[in-house]
Amino acid sequence: MEIEEQHGSEQPKAAKGHSAVSIIAIIVVTAVVVAWIMLNRGDVEVEWLVTSSQAPLSVVIVIAAVLGWVGGSLTMFIIRRRRRK
């Protein structure tokens, strides 16, 4: 039997198409995020327990989304852990 060697690091056509779609998707998502930040850059007042402060609306929304994601992830972790016992 003869072993064929592959020359070069050429990717199959499907892989090249997939990477092009990924790059286009990243560009589109980045453009949408930048546009969203530009539209929501006005300051809003954030009320804390003792004090208040000013922050851009986009920052407030991103922080709220991250805190919600972390809280949801921790809740799911706790629920799964309790079900295993």
C-alpha positions as CSV (number, residue, x, y, z in Angstrom):
1,M,0.0,0.0,0.0
2,E,1.1,3.4,-0.8
3,I,0.6,6.3,1.7
4,E,-0.3,9.6,0.2
5,E,1.1,12.7,1.7
6,Q,-0.8,15.9,1.9
7,H,1.1,18.9,0.7
8,G,0.4,22.3,2.1
9,S,-2.0,23.4,4.7
10,E,-5.0,24.0,2.4
11,Q,-8.4,23.7,4.0
12,P,-11.3,22.0,2.4
13,K,-13.8,24.4,0.6
14,A,-16.4,23.8,3.4
15,A,-14.0,25.0,6.1
16,K,-13.0,28.1,4.1
17,G,-16.7,29.0,3.6
18,H,-17.3,28.4,7.3
19,S,-14.5,30.8,8.3
20,A,-15.8,33.4,5.9
21,V,-19.3,33.2,7.4
22,S,-17.8,33.5,10.9
23,I,-15.8,36.6,10.0
24,I,-18.9,38.2,8.4
25,A,-21.0,37.3,11.5
26,I,-18.3,38.8,13.8
27,I,-18.2,42.0,11.7
28,V,-22.0,42.3,11.7
29,V,-22.3,41.7,15.5
30,T,-19.5,44.2,16.2
31,A,-21.3,46.8,14.0
32,V,-24.6,46.3,15.8
33,V,-22.9,46.5,19.2
34,V,-21.1,49.7,18.3
35,A,-24.3,51.3,16.9
36,W,-26.2,50.2,20.0
37,I,-23.6,51.8,22.3
38,M,-23.6,55.0,20.2
39,L,-27.4,55.2,20.5
40,N,-27.4,54.6,24.3
41,R,-24.5,56.7,25.5
42,G,-26.6,59.2,27.4
43,D,-26.1,59.3,31.1
44,V,-28.8,57.9,33.5
45,E,-28.9,58.1,37.3
46,V,-28.3,54.9,39.1
47,E,-29.8,54.7,42.6
48,W,-27.8,52.6,45.1
49,L,-28.8,51.8,48.6
50,V,-27.1,54.8,50.2
51,T,-26.2,57.0,47.3
52,S,-26.7,57.6,43.6
53,S,-24.4,58.0,40.6
54,Q,-24.4,58.8,36.9
55,A,-23.5,56.2,34.2
56,P,-24.0,55.7,30.5
57,L,-27.2,53.7,29.8
58,S,-25.2,51.2,27.7
59,V,-22.9,50.5,30.6
60,V,-25.8,50.0,33.0
61,I,-27.6,47.6,30.6
62,V,-24.4,45.6,30.0
63,I,-23.7,45.3,33.8
64,A,-27.3,44.3,34.4
65,A,-27.1,41.6,31.7
66,V,-23.8,40.2,33.0
67,L,-25.1,40.1,36.6
68,G,-28.3,38.4,35.4
69,W,-26.3,35.8,33.5
70,V,-24.0,35.1,36.5
71,G,-27.0,34.9,38.8
72,G,-28.8,32.5,36.4
73,S,-25.7,30.4,36.0
74,L,-25.2,30.1,39.7
75,T,-28.8,29.2,40.2
76,M,-28.6,26.4,37.6
77,F,-25.4,25.1,39.2
78,I,-27.0,24.9,42.6
79,I,-30.2,23.2,41.2
80,R,-28.1,20.6,39.3
81,R,-25.9,20.0,42.3
82,R,-29.0,19.4,44.6
83,R,-30.5,17.0,42.0
84,R,-27.4,14.8,42.0
85,K,-27.5,14.2,45.8
